[in-house]
Amino acid sequence: MSWRGWEGCYRVANAAMEAIVVPAIGRVMDLHRAGEDEGTFWQNRSLDGRLPSSFGPWLNYGGDKCWPAPQSDWPRRQIHDWPPAAAFDASSYDAVASDSSLTITSPVDPHWGIQAVRVFEPDAVLPILRARTIYKKVRGESVRVAIWTITQLQEPELIAMRVPEESNFEAGYVRLLEAEPTGLRRDGRLLSFRRHLREFVKIGSDASSLVWVGSRSVVKIEAEAATGDYPDGGCRTEVYTNPGQLAYVELETLGPLTALESGATVEHTTSYKVLPRAHADPQEEAMSALGA
């Protein structure tokens, strides 16, 4: 299908939810409940139909994508600390559809020697999209890397996570940037906050579930459990909130760090569940979604 100026797009859906995947820019650009026109993902509408280029400025399309982690390794692996590696974030992906799933595949990144493959599959009944991300080490020396998924969502009423009973972090989270989240609140194992309007904020946690509470819908993002060392001091999930007029937040999941030799692969599965709001109070909504 054509979608907002891009050709070769795909609708991945069941009776309860719908997602729009745009291989031309290598990401999922929309997720919403069936019958709803308003999506939950943030989209930079000024870039509608524009194709990526590894030679131009970084284009912040929005949606859901994958990068190699940790970011602290970027200068050593790809010479520059920004923007992200072009094959992951500034390339068109190939796409193959089946009756039950859609697979998109990136080019091989020249710096990491890795090809990203993402398989999107809707649940048979539930309003859930599952994304299996695979990194294939195609060439070059061994590299220690983790899969990192980044989902940009619209301005929330609340963001929440359910921290483990025995968290590796004293407060249940760690600040990855200097500023503290706005409205930070801890109710038992439920940690919640809002987008900071003036400061760049990023926190990490060993929680495996994140919840975005919007005005009409709720998105729950869950990362599969796996053993091993995680990036950024043991973070399984991270949340970034963007200040100013670009009112979006990023809910991110990470897999464990893996030493990839040529010919090896690593996988990480994330699920996205989109539900209608059931409670007027966003804190109560988050507790209900997370079972906290």
Stockholm file with secondary structure:
# STOCKHOLM 1.0

chainA/1-292         MSWRGWEGCYRVANAAMEAIVVPAIGRVMDLHRAGEDEGTFWQNRSLDGRLPSSFGPWLNYGGDKCWPAPQSDWPRRQIHDWPPAAAFDASSYDAVASDSSLTITSPVDPHWGIQAVRVFEPDAVLPILRARTIYKKVRGESVRVAIWTITQLQEPELIAMRVPEESNFEAGYVRLLEAEPTGLRRDGRLLSFRRHLREFVKIGSDASSLVWVGSRSVVKIEAEAATGDYPDGGCRTEVYTNPGQLAYVELETLGPLTALESGATVEHTTSYKVLPRAHADPQEEAMSALGA
#=GR chainA/1-292 SS CCBTTBSSCEEEECSSEEEEEEGGGTEEEEEEETTCSSCSBCBCGGGTTCCCCTTSCCCCCBSEEEEEECGGGHHHHHSSSSSCCHHHHSSCCEEEECSSCEEEEEEECTTTCEEEEEEEEECSSSSEEEEEEEEEECSSSCEEEEEEEEEEEECCSEEEEECCTTCSSTTSCEESSSSCCEEEEEETTEEEEECCSSSCEEEEESCSEEEEECSSEEEEEEECCCCSCCHHHHCSEEEEECCSSSCEEEEEEECCCEEECTTCEEEEEEEEEEEECCCSSHHHHHHHHHTC
#=GC SS_cons         CCBTTBSSCEEEECSSEEEEEEGGGTEEEEEEETTCSSCSBCBCGGGTTCCCCTTSCCCCCBSEEEEEECGGGHHHHHSSSSSCCHHHHSSCCEEEECSSCEEEEEEECTTTCEEEEEEEEECSSSSEEEEEEEEEECSSSCEEEEEEEEEEEECCSEEEEECCTTCSSTTSCEESSSSCCEEEEEETTEEEEECCSSSCEEEEESCSEEEEECSSEEEEEEECCCCSCCHHHHCSEEEEECCSSSCEEEEEEECCCEEECTTCEEEEEEEEEEEECCCSSHHHHHHHHHTC
//
